[in-house]
């Protein structure tokens, strides 16, 4: 079940969906974003992320996803699905392995390499959310 991480979430609030299967990495990013005042929903895999998108939690304006996640859909597949189903949602993709080529990513999706500094992720997400 997707978990909203901000106590006061409403349909008008810009929200970031974080899809990351590694609990410690997800926790670090979620804490950095909430400390920055950004509303967050966390998901441990693509299925949970899709559940959040379909549930109407907040006004999701950005998906931050790891590529390598368990389940039938990895993060890159999730990014493509989100881009085609919810084209207004900005996408930031992360991986500690080889970065996907720009042609392999959804149009306008950005990439950040692991290991990353959570503060850098917050700065990137702030810029992307401001444009949303």
mmCIF file of the C-alpha atoms, coordinates in Angstrom:
data_MODEL
# 
_entry.id   MODEL 
# 
loop_
_atom_site.group_PDB 
_atom_site.id 
_atom_site.type_symbol 
_atom_site.label_atom_id 
_atom_site.label_alt_id 
_atom_site.label_comp_id 
_atom_site.label_asym_id 
_atom_site.label_entity_id 
_atom_site.label_seq_id 
_atom_site.pdbx_PDB_ins_code 
_atom_site.Cartn_x 
_atom_site.Cartn_y 
_atom_site.Cartn_z 
_atom_site.occupancy 
_atom_site.B_iso_or_equiv 
_atom_site.pdbx_formal_charge 
_atom_site.auth_seq_id 
_atom_site.auth_comp_id 
_atom_site.auth_asym_id 
_atom_site.auth_atom_id 
_atom_site.pdbx_PDB_model_num 
ATOM 1   C CA . UNK A 1 1   ? 0.000  0.000  0.000   1.00 0.00 ? 1   UNK A CA 1 
ATOM 2   C CA . UNK A 1 2   ? 1.449  3.421  -0.931  1.00 0.00 ? 2   UNK A CA 1 
ATOM 3   C CA . UNK A 1 3   ? 2.357  5.539  2.046   1.00 0.00 ? 3   UNK A CA 1 
ATOM 4   C CA . UNK A 1 4   ? 1.808  9.287  2.098   1.00 0.00 ? 4   UNK A CA 1 
ATOM 5   C CA . UNK A 1 5   ? 4.694  10.756 4.046   1.00 0.00 ? 5   UNK A CA 1 
ATOM 6   C CA . UNK A 1 6   ? 3.402  14.245 4.643   1.00 0.00 ? 6   UNK A CA 1 
ATOM 7   C CA . UNK A 1 7   ? 0.849  14.794 7.383   1.00 0.00 ? 7   UNK A CA 1 
ATOM 8   C CA . UNK A 1 8   ? -1.214 17.386 5.552   1.00 0.00 ? 8   UNK A CA 1 
ATOM 9   C CA . UNK A 1 9   ? -1.786 16.214 2.017   1.00 0.00 ? 9   UNK A CA 1 
ATOM 10  C CA . UNK A 1 10  ? -4.600 17.446 -0.146  1.00 0.00 ? 10  UNK A CA 1 
ATOM 11  C CA . UNK A 1 11  ? -5.622 17.261 -3.764  1.00 0.00 ? 11  UNK A CA 1 
ATOM 12  C CA . UNK A 1 12  ? -4.192 20.734 -4.475  1.00 0.00 ? 12  UNK A CA 1 
ATOM 13  C CA . UNK A 1 13  ? -0.712 20.060 -3.067  1.00 0.00 ? 13  UNK A CA 1 
ATOM 14  C CA . UNK A 1 14  ? 2.099  19.223 -5.482  1.00 0.00 ? 14  UNK A CA 1 
ATOM 15  C CA . UNK A 1 15  ? 3.328  15.760 -4.512  1.00 0.00 ? 15  UNK A CA 1 
ATOM 16  C CA . UNK A 1 16  ? 6.371  13.680 -5.424  1.00 0.00 ? 16  UNK A CA 1 
ATOM 17  C CA . UNK A 1 17  ? 6.080  9.909  -5.780  1.00 0.00 ? 17  UNK A CA 1 
ATOM 18  C CA . UNK A 1 18  ? 9.290  8.103  -4.783  1.00 0.00 ? 18  UNK A CA 1 
ATOM 19  C CA . UNK A 1 19  ? 9.577  4.518  -6.090  1.00 0.00 ? 19  UNK A CA 1 
ATOM 20  C CA . UNK A 1 20  ? 12.640 2.796  -4.623  1.00 0.00 ? 20  UNK A CA 1 
ATOM 21  C CA . UNK A 1 21  ? 12.958 -0.803 -3.432  1.00 0.00 ? 21  UNK A CA 1 
ATOM 22  C CA . UNK A 1 22  ? 15.969 -0.255 -1.141  1.00 0.00 ? 22  UNK A CA 1 
ATOM 23  C CA . UNK A 1 23  ? 14.467 0.867  2.199   1.00 0.00 ? 23  UNK A CA 1 
ATOM 24  C CA . UNK A 1 24  ? 17.469 2.897  3.413   1.00 0.00 ? 24  UNK A CA 1 
ATOM 25  C CA . UNK A 1 25  ? 17.853 4.747  0.117   1.00 0.00 ? 25  UNK A CA 1 
ATOM 26  C CA . UNK A 1 26  ? 14.096 5.422  -0.015  1.00 0.00 ? 26  UNK A CA 1 
ATOM 27  C CA . UNK A 1 27  ? 14.127 6.652  3.595   1.00 0.00 ? 27  UNK A CA 1 
ATOM 28  C CA . UNK A 1 28  ? 17.018 9.058  2.931   1.00 0.00 ? 28  UNK A CA 1 
ATOM 29  C CA . UNK A 1 29  ? 15.306 10.573 -0.116  1.00 0.00 ? 29  UNK A CA 1 
ATOM 30  C CA . UNK A 1 30  ? 11.878 10.766 1.535   1.00 0.00 ? 30  UNK A CA 1 
ATOM 31  C CA . UNK A 1 31  ? 13.343 12.447 4.635   1.00 0.00 ? 31  UNK A CA 1 
ATOM 32  C CA . UNK A 1 32  ? 15.310 14.939 2.539   1.00 0.00 ? 32  UNK A CA 1 
ATOM 33  C CA . UNK A 1 33  ? 12.208 15.848 0.535   1.00 0.00 ? 33  UNK A CA 1 
ATOM 34  C CA . UNK A 1 34  ? 9.891  16.135 3.547   1.00 0.00 ? 34  UNK A CA 1 
ATOM 35  C CA . UNK A 1 35  ? 12.522 18.185 5.402   1.00 0.00 ? 35  UNK A CA 1 
ATOM 36  C CA . UNK A 1 36  ? 12.480 20.499 2.362   1.00 0.00 ? 36  UNK A CA 1 
ATOM 37  C CA . UNK A 1 37  ? 8.697  20.860 2.713   1.00 0.00 ? 37  UNK A CA 1 
ATOM 38  C CA . UNK A 1 38  ? 7.839  18.716 -0.296  1.00 0.00 ? 38  UNK A CA 1 
ATOM 39  C CA . UNK A 1 39  ? 4.860  16.357 -0.008  1.00 0.00 ? 39  UNK A CA 1 
ATOM 40  C CA . UNK A 1 40  ? 5.910  12.773 -0.713  1.00 0.00 ? 40  UNK A CA 1 
ATOM 41  C CA . UNK A 1 41  ? 4.317  9.403  -1.319  1.00 0.00 ? 41  UNK A CA 1 
ATOM 42  C CA . UNK A 1 42  ? 6.656  6.447  -1.146  1.00 0.00 ? 42  UNK A CA 1 
ATOM 43  C CA . UNK A 1 43  ? 6.412  3.115  -2.954  1.00 0.00 ? 43  UNK A CA 1 
ATOM 44  C CA . UNK A 1 44  ? 8.701  0.096  -2.792  1.00 0.00 ? 44  UNK A CA 1 
ATOM 45  C CA . UNK A 1 45  ? 8.018  -1.118 -6.319  1.00 0.00 ? 45  UNK A CA 1 
ATOM 46  C CA . UNK A 1 46  ? 6.261  -0.232 -9.561  1.00 0.00 ? 46  UNK A CA 1 
ATOM 47  C CA . UNK A 1 47  ? 2.991  -1.932 -8.578  1.00 0.00 ? 47  UNK A CA 1 
ATOM 48  C CA . UNK A 1 48  ? 2.772  0.126  -5.420  1.00 0.00 ? 48  UNK A CA 1 
ATOM 49  C CA . UNK A 1 49  ? 3.640  3.289  -7.349  1.00 0.00 ? 49  UNK A CA 1 
ATOM 50  C CA . UNK A 1 50  ? 0.850  2.603  -9.843  1.00 0.00 ? 50  UNK A CA 1 
ATOM 51  C CA . UNK A 1 51  ? -1.515 2.059  -6.921  1.00 0.00 ? 51  UNK A CA 1 
ATOM 52  C CA . UNK A 1 52  ? -0.617 5.506  -5.617  1.00 0.00 ? 52  UNK A CA 1 
ATOM 53  C CA . UNK A 1 53  ? -1.128 7.094  -9.026  1.00 0.00 ? 53  UNK A CA 1 
ATOM 54  C CA . UNK A 1 54  ? -4.523 5.452  -9.403  1.00 0.00 ? 54  UNK A CA 1 
ATOM 55  C CA . UNK A 1 55  ? -5.630 6.283  -5.849  1.00 0.00 ? 55  UNK A CA 1 
ATOM 56  C CA . UNK A 1 56  ? -5.578 10.053 -6.178  1.00 0.00 ? 56  UNK A CA 1 
ATOM 57  C CA . UNK A 1 57  ? -3.262 10.691 -3.195  1.00 0.00 ? 57  UNK A CA 1 
ATOM 58  C CA . UNK A 1 58  ? -2.253 14.342 -3.522  1.00 0.00 ? 58  UNK A CA 1 
ATOM 59  C CA . UNK A 1 59  ? -1.533 15.944 -6.880  1.00 0.00 ? 59  UNK A CA 1 
ATOM 60  C CA . UNK A 1 60  ? 1.406  13.882 -8.095  1.00 0.00 ? 60  UNK A CA 1 
ATOM 61  C CA . UNK A 1 61  ? 3.542  16.077 -10.332 1.00 0.00 ? 61  UNK A CA 1 
ATOM 62  C CA . UNK A 1 62  ? 6.796  14.102 -10.307 1.00 0.00 ? 62  UNK A CA 1 
ATOM 63  C CA . UNK A 1 63  ? 7.886  10.464 -10.251 1.00 0.00 ? 63  UNK A CA 1 
ATOM 64  C CA . UNK A 1 64  ? 11.344 9.738  -8.843  1.00 0.00 ? 64  UNK A CA 1 
ATOM 65  C CA . UNK A 1 65  ? 12.140 6.106  -9.601  1.00 0.00 ? 65  UNK A CA 1 
ATOM 66  C CA . UNK A 1 66  ? 15.029 3.720  -9.402  1.00 0.00 ? 66  UNK A CA 1 
ATOM 67  C CA . UNK A 1 67  ? 15.459 1.580  -12.523 1.00 0.00 ? 67  UNK A CA 1 
ATOM 68  C CA . UNK A 1 68  ? 16.273 -1.741 -10.862 1.00 0.00 ? 68  UNK A CA 1 
ATOM 69  C CA . UNK A 1 69  ? 13.262 -2.840 -8.830  1.00 0.00 ? 69  UNK A CA 1 
ATOM 70  C CA . UNK A 1 70  ? 11.697 -6.253 -8.299  1.00 0.00 ? 70  UNK A CA 1 
ATOM 71  C CA . UNK A 1 71  ? 8.408  -7.278 -9.836  1.00 0.00 ? 71  UNK A CA 1 
ATOM 72  C CA . UNK A 1 72  ? 7.004  -7.479 -13.311 1.00 0.00 ? 72  UNK A CA 1 
ATOM 73  C CA . UNK A 1 73  ? 7.823  -3.840 -14.103 1.00 0.00 ? 73  UNK A CA 1 
ATOM 74  C CA . UNK A 1 74  ? 11.180 -2.145 -13.510 1.00 0.00 ? 74  UNK A CA 1 
ATOM 75  C CA . UNK A 1 75  ? 11.592 1.587  -12.985 1.00 0.00 ? 75  UNK A CA 1 
ATOM 76  C CA . UNK A 1 76  ? 12.259 2.349  -16.632 1.00 0.00 ? 76  UNK A CA 1 
ATOM 77  C CA . UNK A 1 77  ? 9.087  0.492  -17.632 1.00 0.00 ? 77  UNK A CA 1 
ATOM 78  C CA . UNK A 1 78  ? 7.254  2.396  -14.893 1.00 0.00 ? 78  UNK A CA 1 
ATOM 79  C CA . UNK A 1 79  ? 8.596  5.690  -16.229 1.00 0.00 ? 79  UNK A CA 1 
ATOM 80  C CA . UNK A 1 80  ? 7.358  4.891  -19.748 1.00 0.00 ? 80  UNK A CA 1 
ATOM 81  C CA . UNK A 1 81  ? 3.950  3.826  -18.425 1.00 0.00 ? 81  UNK A CA 1 
ATOM 82  C CA . UNK A 1 82  ? 3.618  7.009  -16.362 1.00 0.00 ? 82  UNK A CA 1 
ATOM 83  C CA . UNK A 1 83  ? 4.713  9.142  -19.309 1.00 0.00 ? 83  UNK A CA 1 
ATOM 84  C CA . UNK A 1 84  ? 2.075  7.621  -21.567 1.00 0.00 ? 84  UNK A CA 1 
ATOM 85  C CA . UNK A 1 85  ? -0.737 7.498  -18.977 1.00 0.00 ? 85  UNK A CA 1 
ATOM 86  C CA . UNK A 1 86  ? -0.025 10.723 -17.067 1.00 0.00 ? 86  UNK A CA 1 
ATOM 87  C CA . UNK A 1 87  ? 1.999  12.911 -19.458 1.00 0.00 ? 87  UNK A CA 1 
ATOM 88  C CA . UNK A 1 88  ? 1.836  15.897 -17.091 1.00 0.00 ? 88  UNK A CA 1 
ATOM 89  C CA . UNK A 1 89  ? 3.997  14.069 -14.498 1.00 0.00 ? 89  UNK A CA 1 
ATOM 90  C CA . UNK A 1 90  ? 7.699  14.930 -14.632 1.00 0.00 ? 90  UNK A CA 1 
ATOM 91  C CA . UNK A 1 91  ? 10.088 11.989 -14.313 1.00 0.00 ? 91  UNK A CA 1 
ATOM 92  C CA . UNK A 1 92  ? 13.478 11.683 -12.621 1.00 0.00 ? 92  UNK A CA 1 
ATOM 93  C CA . UNK A 1 93  ? 15.159 8.295  -13.050 1.00 0.00 ? 93  UNK A CA 1 
ATOM 94  C CA . UNK A 1 94  ? 18.028 6.978  -10.898 1.00 0.00 ? 94  UNK A CA 1 
ATOM 95  C CA . UNK A 1 95  ? 20.364 4.025  -11.222 1.00 0.00 ? 95  UNK A CA 1 
ATOM 96  C CA . UNK A 1 96  ? 23.685 2.834  -9.885  1.00 0.00 ? 96  UNK A CA 1 
ATOM 97  C CA . UNK A 1 97  ? 24.294 0.891  -13.071 1.00 0.00 ? 97  UNK A CA 1 
ATOM 98  C CA . UNK A 1 98  ? 24.643 2.124  -16.627 1.00 0.00 ? 98  UNK A CA 1 
ATOM 99  C CA . UNK A 1 99  ? 22.491 5.169  -17.359 1.00 0.00 ? 99  UNK A CA 1 
ATOM 100 C CA . UNK A 1 100 ? 19.805 4.595  -19.959 1.00 0.00 ? 100 UNK A CA 1 
ATOM 101 C CA . UNK A 1 101 ? 20.424 6.501  -23.148 1.00 0.00 ? 101 UNK A CA 1 
ATOM 102 C CA . UNK A 1 102 ? 18.200 9.508  -23.733 1.00 0.00 ? 102 UNK A CA 1 
ATOM 103 C CA . UNK A 1 103 ? 16.446 7.478  -26.460 1.00 0.00 ? 103 UNK A CA 1 
ATOM 104 C CA . UNK A 1 104 ? 15.638 4.711  -23.919 1.00 0.00 ? 104 UNK A CA 1 
ATOM 105 C CA . UNK A 1 105 ? 14.045 7.167  -21.485 1.00 0.00 ? 105 UNK A CA 1 
ATOM 106 C CA . UNK A 1 106 ? 10.665 8.835  -21.810 1.00 0.00 ? 106 UNK A CA 1 
ATOM 107 C CA . UNK A 1 107 ? 10.917 12.201 -23.515 1.00 0.00 ? 107 UNK A CA 1 
ATOM 108 C CA . UNK A 1 108 ? 12.012 14.928 -21.094 1.00 0.00 ? 108 UNK A CA 1 
ATOM 109 C CA . UNK A 1 109 ? 12.775 12.427 -18.305 1.00 0.00 ? 109 UNK A CA 1 
ATOM 110 C CA . UNK A 1 110 ? 15.925 13.322 -16.409 1.00 0.00 ? 110 UNK A CA 1 
ATOM 111 C CA . UNK A 1 111 ? 18.542 10.925 -15.029 1.00 0.00 ? 111 UNK A CA 1 
ATOM 112 C CA . UNK A 1 112 ? 20.649 11.023 -11.872 1.00 0.00 ? 112 UNK A CA 1 
ATOM 113 C CA . UNK A 1 113 ? 23.396 8.497  -11.115 1.00 0.00 ? 113 UNK A CA 1 
ATOM 114 C CA . UNK A 1 114 ? 23.717 6.617  -7.832  1.00 0.00 ? 114 UNK A CA 1 
ATOM 115 C CA . UNK A 1 115 ? 25.241 7.167  -5.429  1.00 0.00 ? 115 UNK A CA 1 
ATOM 116 C CA . UNK A 1 116 ? 23.699 10.600 -5.244  1.00 0.00 ? 116 UNK A CA 1 
ATOM 117 C CA . UNK A 1 117 ? 23.556 13.212 -2.546  1.00 0.00 ? 117 UNK A CA 1 
ATOM 118 C CA . UNK A 1 118 ? 19.950 13.550 -1.294  1.00 0.00 ? 118 UNK A CA 1 
ATOM 119 C CA . UNK A 1 119 ? 20.418 17.345 -1.269  1.00 0.00 ? 119 UNK A CA 1 
ATOM 120 C CA . UNK A 1 120 ? 21.191 17.225 -5.013  1.00 0.00 ? 120 UNK A CA 1 
ATOM 121 C CA . UNK A 1 121 ? 18.030 15.166 -5.564  1.00 0.00 ? 121 UNK A CA 1 
ATOM 122 C CA . UNK A 1 122 ? 16.018 17.752 -3.606  1.00 0.00 ? 122 UNK A CA 1 
ATOM 123 C CA . UNK A 1 123 ? 17.477 20.580 -5.714  1.00 0.00 ? 123 UNK A CA 1 
ATOM 124 C CA . UNK A 1 124 ? 16.692 18.758 -8.977  1.00 0.00 ? 124 UNK A CA 1 
ATOM 125 C CA . UNK A 1 125 ? 13.179 17.914 -7.803  1.00 0.00 ? 125 UNK A CA 1 
ATOM 126 C CA . UNK A 1 126 ? 12.509 21.495 -6.648  1.00 0.00 ? 126 UNK A CA 1 
ATOM 127 C CA . UNK A 1 127 ? 13.422 22.762 -10.139 1.00 0.00 ? 127 UNK A CA 1 
ATOM 128 C CA . UNK A 1 128 ? 11.284 20.122 -11.833 1.00 0.00 ? 128 UNK A CA 1 
ATOM 129 C CA . UNK A 1 129 ? 8.287  20.630 -9.485  1.00 0.00 ? 129 UNK A CA 1 
ATOM 130 C CA . UNK A 1 130 ? 8.456  24.404 -9.903  1.00 0.00 ? 130 UNK A CA 1 
ATOM 131 C CA . UNK A 1 131 ? 8.049  23.898 -13.646 1.00 0.00 ? 131 UNK A CA 1 
ATOM 132 C CA . UNK A 1 132 ? 5.105  21.507 -13.155 1.00 0.00 ? 132 UNK A CA 1 
# 
